[in-house]
Amino acid sequence: MPVQIEKSTLQFLKQLAANNNKPWFEANKAVYEAARQNFISMNAELIKKITDFAPEFGGVDPKKSVFRIYRDVRFSKDKRPYKVNFGANLGIGKGATTAGYYVQIMPGNQSFAAAGAYMPEPEALAAMRQEIDYNLKAFESILKQSAFKKMFGGLDEIEVLRNAPKGYDPENPAVPYLKHKSFVVTRNFTDKEVLANDFVKTVVNTCKVAHPFVAFLNRAGD
């Protein structure tokens, strides 16, 4: 039987969004643990299948790569104590020095898979920009590949500079890419797609199409 996301997992997250408080969460701790384990099992299967074409991700721990559900509210005006999604970081995350994959499950058709490097540290960002500048044709050929373009469209507009980054000529043809502070592409999923028994296969295929993009970014600094 293929590993899949259960209806009860999405239902728990939906109920948590409506009851985002400690008393309710504690009263439903067993339901949370079951939902979390369901997501971890899906993540384990995802990692296993990704390593068929990207063996460098074989060392990712299915459990440790799942984000905590507890929010850090110390410096936030939003004091809700819990996240209302399950997310797994396969080498992609704020401050990451390498590119990778991220998957998020959230009811209300807000689930998605992402690939690339989100807000990398300055040194890593500089190396990725240099790699794109030096090998612009190779980078553009990846973005323009038909399956890639159909699935992702183009780079996510997360945080983009108004002008060319320091040290680059504004007339440099790579500048439209170099202005990005993250290099990420995303594919969204409906709740129906998340609950399908082939969802892991769908996410794996998403990562496979994005793999040349991820591999290009990870060559930066080599």
Secondary structure, DSSP 4 states (H G I P E B T S, - for coil): ------HHHHHHHHHHHHS-SHHHHHHTHHHHHHHHHHHHHHHHHHHHHHTTT-GGGTT--TTTTBPPSB---TT-S----B-SSEEEEEB-STT-SS-EEEEEE-TTT-EEEEEEESS--HHHHHHHHHHHHHTHHHHHHHHTSHHHHHHH-S---SSB-SSPPTTS-TT-TTHHHHTBS-EEEEEEE-HHHHHSTTHHHHHHHHHHHHHHHHHHHHTTT-
